[in-house]
Amino acid sequence: MLGPCGLVGYPLGHSLSPFIHQAFAAQFEETLRYTRFEVLAFETVVARFFADGGTGLNVTLPYKGASFDLVVESDRLARQAGAVNTLFQHNGVLHGTNTDGVGLVQDLTENLGLPLAGRRILILGAGGAVRGILGPLLFSGAEEIVLWNRTAARAEQLVGRYSNAAPGATPVRLFRPGRRREPGADLVIHATSAGLNAELPDIKAEQVAGSLCYDLMYGEPARGFRQWAQAAGAQAVYDGLGMLVCQAALSFRIWHGLEPDIPSVLEQVRQKISNAQAD
């Protein structure tokens, strides 16, 4: 049996994380206790979990920022994001990383077969989700990353933070349709909360027509953007379920030293969702 793991957040609803991690464990003929901790007392739960011999925790909203502040050691991915979604201990010291961006790039390039080199990427949103994915995208070989947000000031802050991230990194700039005609994007990544409040990005359809579109959300919250992008003439629209499984696989490898087979578990998850929708 693998060491106990879990997910901390509030609210957690019908999280797929226990199913995903247990499916990974089954590939190695192992069992895994993976617990949802839907809590408000975040730091207390984390401390108790590791004091009781826990192996690792995933962290979701609203605690990714608090998790970054809590860890003693954070890696480059966590520092780029200013957030942690994966906790583990080494020699009694609490460590944290962020697997969101690496999981996104892996889903795009490996699962979906979408090379990022030379692509112009338009990211819709400037919140925590964008901070979580920007770091790995900066070193994906993309030609340019353009940020759009309803509140331009938030996007400007991110541009300022990442525009000179490191030598060789993809340049990042602000989407400014009023100053010049913006060329269409090769890849549009939707990272706003539109799916949760039924709002859609306030950009022209020409920015999306012919592009590949990717929503970080999946299931019902991704439906509005998917329909909007299809109506705008997107070449194809993908949801973020593959990213969810890929980032979970990275956590699983960190905690257990095992490399799970992602495509087979992704298919199991899609089948589980399909069955639930049919009931």
C-alpha positions as CSV (number, residue, x, y, z in Angstrom):
1,M,0.0,0.0,0.0
2,L,1.3,3.4,-0.9
3,G,1.7,6.2,1.7
4,P,-1.5,8.2,2.4
5,C,-2.2,11.3,0.3
6,G,-5.0,13.8,-0.1
7,L,-6.4,17.0,-1.4
8,V,-7.0,20.2,0.6
9,G,-9.4,22.9,-0.5
10,Y,-12.8,24.5,0.0
11,P,-15.2,23.7,-1.5
12,L,-14.1,20.5,-3.1
13,G,-17.4,19.3,-4.6
14,H,-17.0,16.2,-6.7
15,S,-13.3,16.3,-7.1
16,L,-11.8,13.7,-9.4
17,S,-8.4,13.6,-7.7
18,P,-9.1,10.5,-5.5
19,F,-10.3,8.5,-8.6
20,I,-7.2,9.7,-10.6
21,H,-4.6,8.9,-8.0
22,Q,-6.2,5.5,-7.1
23,A,-6.2,4.7,-10.8
24,F,-2.5,5.5,-11.0
25,A,-1.9,3.3,-8.0
26,A,-3.8,0.4,-9.5
27,Q,-1.4,0.4,-12.5
28,F,1.3,-0.8,-10.1
29,E,-1.1,-3.2,-8.3
30,E,-1.0,-0.9,-5.3
31,T,-3.8,0.6,-3.2
32,L,-3.8,4.2,-2.0
33,R,-5.8,6.1,0.6
34,Y,-6.5,9.5,-0.9
35,T,-8.6,11.7,1.3
36,R,-10.5,14.9,0.5
37,F,-9.9,17.5,3.3
38,E,-12.7,20.1,2.6
39,V,-11.6,22.5,5.4
40,L,-11.3,26.1,6.5
41,A,-8.4,25.5,8.9
42,F,-5.8,24.9,6.2
43,E,-2.6,25.1,8.2
44,T,-3.9,23.0,11.0
45,V,-4.9,20.2,8.7
46,V,-1.6,20.3,6.8
47,A,0.4,20.1,10.0
48,R,-1.7,17.2,11.4
49,F,-1.6,15.3,8.1
50,F,2.2,15.2,8.0
51,A,2.6,14.7,11.7
52,D,0.5,11.6,11.3
53,G,2.8,10.2,8.6
54,G,1.1,11.5,5.5
55,T,3.0,11.3,2.2
56,G,1.7,14.1,0.1
57,L,-1.0,16.6,-0.3
58,N,-2.5,18.3,-3.4
59,V,-3.7,21.8,-2.7
60,T,-6.5,23.6,-4.6
61,L,-8.5,26.8,-4.2
62,P,-8.4,28.9,-2.1
63,Y,-5.2,27.7,-0.5
64,K,-2.5,27.6,-3.2
65,G,-1.2,31.0,-2.1
66,A,-1.3,30.1,1.5
67,S,0.5,26.9,0.7
68,F,3.3,28.8,-0.9
69,D,3.7,30.9,2.3
70,L,3.6,27.8,4.4
71,V,6.4,25.7,2.8
72,V,10.0,25.9,4.0
73,E,11.4,24.9,0.6
74,S,9.9,25.9,-2.8
75,D,11.2,25.1,-6.2
76,R,11.4,27.3,-9.3
77,L,7.9,26.4,-10.5
78,A,6.4,27.3,-7.2
79,R,8.3,30.6,-7.1
80,Q,7.3,31.5,-10.7
81,A,3.6,30.9,-9.8
82,G,3.7,32.3,-6.3
83,A,1.6,29.3,-5.5
84,V,1.9,25.7,-4.5
85,N,-0.4,22.8,-5.4
86,T,1.8,19.9,-4.3
87,L,3.1,19.4,-0.8
88,F,5.6,16.8,0.5
89,Q,8.1,16.4,3.3
90,H,11.8,15.6,2.9
91,N,13.9,15.1,6.0
92,G,11.1,16.6,8.1
93,V,11.1,19.8,6.0
94,L,7.9,20.8,4.2
95,H,8.5,21.3,0.4
96,G,6.2,22.6,-2.3
97,T,6.0,22.7,-6.0
98,N,3.4,23.7,-8.7
99,T,2.6,21.1,-11.3
100,D,-0.1,23.0,-13.1
101,G,2.0,24.6,-15.9
102,V,4.0,21.5,-16.6
103,G,0.8,19.5,-16.7
104,L,-0.7,21.9,-19.2
105,V,2.3,21.8,-21.5
106,Q,2.4,18.0,-21.3
107,D,-1.2,17.7,-22.2
108,L,-0.9,20.1,-25.1
109,T,2.3,18.6,-26.6
110,E,2.0,14.9,-25.7
111,N,-1.7,14.1,-25.3
112,L,-3.0,16.5,-27.9
113,G,0.0,16.6,-30.2
114,L,0.1,20.4,-30.4
115,P,3.7,21.7,-30.7
116,L,4.1,25.1,-29.0
117,A,7.4,26.1,-30.8
118,G,6.9,29.2,-32.9
119,R,3.2,29.6,-31.8
120,R,1.6,32.8,-30.8
121,I,-0.3,32.2,-27.6
122,L,-3.2,34.4,-26.4
123,I,-4.1,33.8,-22.7
124,L,-7.5,35.0,-21.5
125,G,-7.3,35.9,-17.8
126,A,-4.7,37.2,-15.4
127,G,-5.5,35.5,-12.1
128,G,-4.0,32.7,-10.1
129,A,-4.6,30.1,-12.8
130,V,-2.5,32.2,-15.3
131,R,0.3,32.6,-12.8
132,G,0.3,28.8,-12.4
133,I,0.8,28.1,-16.1
134,L,3.0,31.0,-17.3
135,G,6.3,29.7,-16.1
136,P,6.5,26.6,-18.2
137,L,4.9,28.3,-21.2
138,L,7.8,30.8,-21.1
139,F,10.2,28.0,-22.0
140,S,8.0,26.1,-24.4
141,G,9.6,27.7,-27.5
142,A,6.4,29.8,-28.3
143,E,7.0,32.9,-30.4
144,E,5.0,35.2,-28.2
145,I,2.6,35.2,-25.3
146,V,-0.1,37.8,-25.2
147,L,-2.2,38.5,-22.1
148,W,-5.8,39.7,-22.1
149,N,-7.9,40.5,-19.1
150,R,-11.1,42.4,-18.4
151,T,-9.1,44.5,-15.9
152,A,-6.1,45.5,-17.9
153,A,-4.1,46.5,-14.8
154,R,-4.0,42.9,-13.6
155,A,-2.6,41.8,-16.9
156,E,-0.1,44.6,-16.9
157,Q,1.2,43.4,-13.5
158,L,1.8,39.9,-14.9
159,V,3.5,41.3,-18.0
160,G,5.8,43.3,-15.8
161,R,6.6,40.3,-13.7
162,Y,7.3,37.9,-16.6
163,S,8.4,40.0,-19.5
164,N,12.1,39.7,-18.4
165,A,11.8,36.4,-16.7
166,A,15.1,34.9,-18.0
167,P,17.3,34.9,-21.1
168,G,15.7,33.0,-23.9
169,A,12.2,33.1,-22.4
170,T,9.2,33.8,-24.7
171,P,8.4,37.5,-24.7
172,V,5.2,38.4,-22.9
173,R,3.1,41.5,-23.7
174,L,-0.3,43.0,-23.1
175,F,-3.2,42.6,-25.5
176,R,-4.0,46.1,-26.8
177,P,-6.6,46.1,-29.6
178,G,-7.1,49.8,-29.3
179,R,-3.6,50.7,-30.3
180,R,-3.1,48.3,-33.2
181,R,-4.8,45.5,-35.0
182,E,-4.0,42.3,-33.0
183,P,-3.1,39.4,-35.3
184,G,-5.0,36.2,-34.7
185,A,-3.5,33.7,-32.2
186,D,-2.4,30.1,-33.0
187,L,-3.4,29.0,-29.6
188,V,-6.0,30.6,-27.2
189,I,-5.9,29.5,-23.6
190,H,-9.0,30.4,-21.6
191,A,-8.1,30.9,-17.9
192,T,-10.9,33.2,-16.7
193,S,-13.7,32.3,-14.3
194,A,-16.3,32.8,-17.1
195,G,-17.5,29.2,-16.9
196,L,-18.5,29.8,-13.3
197,N,-20.4,33.0,-13.9
198,A,-21.7,32.6,-17.5
199,E,-19.6,35.5,-18.8
200,L,-17.6,35.3,-22.0
201,P,-14.4,37.1,-23.0
202,D,-14.9,40.5,-24.6
203,I,-12.7,40.0,-27.6
204,K,-13.6,39.9,-31.3
205,A,-14.3,36.6,-33.0
206,E,-11.4,37.2,-35.4
207,Q,-8.9,36.7,-32.6
208,V,-10.2,33.1,-32.3
209,A,-11.2,32.2,-35.8
210,G,-8.9,29.4,-37.1
211,S,-7.1,29.0,-33.8
212,L,-6.8,26.1,-31.5
213,C,-8.6,26.8,-28.2
214,Y,-8.0,25.3,-24.8
215,D,-10.0,25.8,-21.6
216,L,-8.3,25.2,-18.3
217,M,-11.7,24.1,-17.0
218,Y,-13.5,20.9,-17.9
219,G,-17.1,19.6,-17.8
220,E,-20.0,22.0,-17.4
221,P,-17.9,25.1,-16.5
222,A,-16.1,24.8,-19.9
223,R,-19.2,24.5,-22.0
224,G,-19.9,28.2,-22.4
225,F,-16.4,29.0,-23.7
226,R,-16.4,25.9,-25.9
227,Q,-19.6,26.9,-27.6
228,W,-18.4,30.5,-27.9
229,A,-15.1,29.5,-29.5
230,Q,-16.8,27.1,-31.9
231,A,-19.2,29.8,-33.0
232,A,-16.3,32.2,-33.5
233,G,-14.7,29.7,-35.9
234,A,-12.0,28.0,-33.8
235,Q,-10.2,25.2,-35.5
236,A,-10.7,23.0,-32.5
237,V,-11.6,23.4,-28.8
238,Y,-10.1,21.3,-25.9
239,D,-10.9,21.1,-22.2
240,G,-8.6,21.0,-19.3
241,L,-9.2,17.4,-18.2
242,G,-5.9,16.2,-19.7
243,M,-4.1,18.9,-17.7
244,L,-5.8,17.7,-14.5
245,V,-4.6,14.2,-15.1
246,C,-1.1,15.3,-16.2
247,Q,-0.5,17.5,-13.2
248,A,-1.8,14.7,-10.9
249,A,0.7,12.3,-12.5
250,L,3.5,14.7,-11.6
251,S,2.4,14.8,-8.0
252,F,2.1,11.0,-7.9
253,R,5.7,10.7,-9.2
254,I,7.0,13.1,-6.6
255,W,5.3,11.3,-3.8
256,H,5.8,7.6,-4.8
257,G,8.7,7.6,-7.3
258,L,6.4,5.9,-9.8
259,E,5.7,7.0,-13.4
260,P,2.0,6.3,-14.2
261,D,0.5,5.8,-17.6
262,I,-1.4,9.0,-18.3
263,P,-3.5,8.1,-21.5
264,S,-5.1,5.1,-19.9
265,V,-6.2,7.0,-16.8
266,L,-7.3,9.9,-18.8
267,E,-9.6,7.6,-20.8
268,Q,-10.9,6.1,-17.5
269,V,-11.7,9.6,-16.2
270,R,-13.5,10.6,-19.4
271,Q,-15.5,7.4,-19.2
272,K,-16.4,8.1,-15.6
273,I,-17.7,11.5,-16.5
274,S,-19.6,10.2,-19.5
275,N,-21.3,7.5,-17.3
276,A,-22.2,10.1,-14.7
277,Q,-23.8,12.3,-17.3
278,A,-25.8,9.4,-18.7
279,D,-27.2,8.5,-15.3
